Amino acid sequence: MPVTTAQRRAHYDDFVHQVITLCAVNGIRADLNSGFGRPVAECSRMPEHLTRHIAGFGARRAHYTVASLIALHRDLPHEDGPYRPELPTPGKNPDTTAPTATAAPAADHLAPASAASPAERPWRSRPDLGTHLAIAVARYGFKEATMTNRVKTLTRLDTSLLHPRLWTLTGHLNSRGAARLDFAVLLEDLAWWDDDRLETAARWRENYFLTLHTLTSKEH
C-alpha cells in the first residue's frame, strides 16, 4: 500500500525524534556526525543506527544528511514528545523568554514553538530552511548580503552539491546558536529535491525574503 503524505510527514517527525534520542549517546552521535553530508555509500558508521528508522520510506541520503545535521548539536533536548525548534518572534530577543509588549507574530510560521508541537501545526506553516536563514540574519547577527548569496547558491544546486553545503552551513549557524532548524521539514524538502527542486527552491527563496522583511521591519 502506498505511503500517504500524512504518513510520510509523521515519519519525518518521528525520525527526527529518534535521531535526537540516539544522539544522547556520545558514541552514536559521533557515528552519525561522521556522515558530513556524504553519499550513503561513504557513511559506513551510520547504517547500524539508522536503517531500522528509514525502512519503507526511501530517500536514504536525505535521512542520512539530516541525521548528521542533528548530530552537530550537543544540546538538543531529549524529550518524550516531538522535537520543537526554537523560533524567535518579531520583537523578541532570542536570549529572553518573553516577547515585548508590542510583539505579535507576523505570520503563523513565526509563532513561538511552544504554542503547538510541530506535529500539531499545518505542515506548510512550519519553517523551512529559507525561513531559518532569515531568522539567522535578523536575530543572530549574520550578514544579510552573505546569507542572501548563500540562499541563491543553495537553491541552484543538485543533491550531490547541496548536501555537503548544508552540513557546512549548519555548522556555521550552530556556532552562534542559530541552527535549531525544523529538521522534519528539511528532511521532506531534501527527500523530494531531485523531483521537485524548482518549486522547493522557489519556496526557500520566497520564505527567506518574506521572513527577513517581516522581522527587520519590526525592528524599525
N, C-alpha and C positions, 0 to 999 in steps of 0.2 A: 504494500500500500504506500503511495507517495506521501512524503512528509509535507505537512501543510506549513504555510508561513508562520502561523501561530506556534506550531510545534518547534520549528527551527529557532524562532526567537526565544522561546522558553529554554531551548537547549543552549543558546548563546549565553543567556544569563546564568544558567546552571554551570556551564563550563568555566566561566569567569570565577564563580564562587568556588568551584572545585580546585582551580589552579591557585587561588589565594590561599585556600586551606593547605594545599600541598607545600606552598612556599613557607609555611610555618616551620618546616624542617629545613635547616640551612643547607644540608647536603643536596636535597631535592631542588631547592631554589637555585643552587649553583649549577645543577644539571640543566635546568630549564633556561637559566641565564646564558648557557653556552650556545644557545641557538643563534644569537646575533642576527636574526632576520635571514638566516641562510636557508637554502633549499632543504627539504626534508631529508634527502639522502645524505646530507652532511651533518645531520643532527643526531649522532649515534647515542647520545646520552639521554635523549628525551622520550623515545617511544615507550619505555617501560612505565613511565609515569602518565603518558597522555593517551595511549592507544585506546584504552577502555572508555575514555571520556569522549572520544571523537567518533567511535564506531557508529556507522549508519548515517553520518552527516557529511562525509566527504570534506572537501576544502582543507586538506591536511596542512598545507603550507600556511594558510590563514590562521588556523588554530595554533600552529607551532610559533608563528611570529607573535601572536597576541600573548601566548604563554611566556615568551621570552621578554616581552614588554612588561608584563606584570611582575616578572621575576627581578626586574631592575629595582623595584621598590623594596625597602626594608621595613616600611611602616604601614602597609595597607592593613586595615582592620580585619581580623579573622572572626567574622560574625556568623550567627546561625542563619541569618536571612541573606537576601541578595546584597551584593556589594553596592554601595552608594557613593558615586563620585561627588567630590566637593565642588559646588558651583556658587561662586560669589554672585550676588545680585547687584544691579545698579545701585550705587550709593553705599555699598557695603565694602568695608576693608577686609581683605582675606585673613587678617590677623585678629579680627574680632568675631564675636559670636552673634551680635545683634545688628540689624540694619539701622541706618539713621532714621530719624522721624519722617523724613520726606521720601524715603526709598520705597519703590514699588517695582515689582517685576515688569520689565518692558515686554517680555514675551514668555510664553509658558516654558520654553526650553532654558530660560534663565531663572526659573523658580528654585528656591532652596531645595537641596536634595532631600532634606528631612521632611518635606511636605508630603512625599509619597515615595515608596520604593520604586526603583526603575521598572520593575515588572508591572506596577500599577499605573504607570503613566503611558499615554499614547506613544507608540514607538517613535514616530517622526517628530514628537515634541522633545525627545531626548537629544542631548548634544552630540553632534558628530565631531570629527576632527577639526573642521573649519571653525566651529563654534569655540572649541577649546583653544585653538591657536589665537583667536581674537581675545579671549579672556587672558591669555598669557601676555599679550601686549598691554591690554587695558589695566590689568591688575598686578602683574608681576614684573613690569619694567623691561620687557623685551622690546627691541627696536622695531617700530612699525614697518619701516622700509625693508628691513631684513626679513621679517616674518612674511610680509606680503610677497616678496620674491620666493620665499620657501613654498608658500601656498601655490603660487603659479607653477613652480617647478614640479612639486609633488604631483599635481593634477595632470601633468603631461606624461608621467612615467608609466611603463608597463610593470607588471608584477615583479619581474626579476630585478628591476632597479628600485622600485618603490619600497619593498620590504627592508632592505638594508638602510635606506634613508630614514625610515620610520624608527628603526632601532636607535640610530644616532640622534635623531630629533628628540625622541622621548627621553634619552639620557640627558640631553641639554635642558629640556624642560624640567626634568626631575631635579637638576642641580639647584633650582630655585623653588622647588616645591610646587611646580605648576603642572604636573603631569598626572593628576588624578582624573584620567580620561574615563569616559563611558566605554569600557573595553568591549562590552557586548555589542554595542552599535558599531564600533570599529571592526569587530570580527565579521559582522554581516557585510559591511562595505568591502572588506578585503576578500571575503568568500565569493562575492559576485563581481569583483573588479574586472576580471577578464571578459565577462559577459555584458557588463553594464557600466563600463568605465566612464563613458562620456556623461551619462546622467549623474552618476555619483560624484564625479569630479566637479561638475557644474554646481551641484548642491553644496559641496565643501566650499567652493569659492563664494557662492551667494551667502551662505551662513557666516562665513568669515567676515565679509564686508558688512553685512547687516548687523551682526553682533558687535563688531568693532564700532560702527557708527552709533549703535544704541548705547553702548557703555560709555564711550568717550563723550557723547553729547550730554550725558547725565553729570559729567564732571564740570561742566561749564554753566 
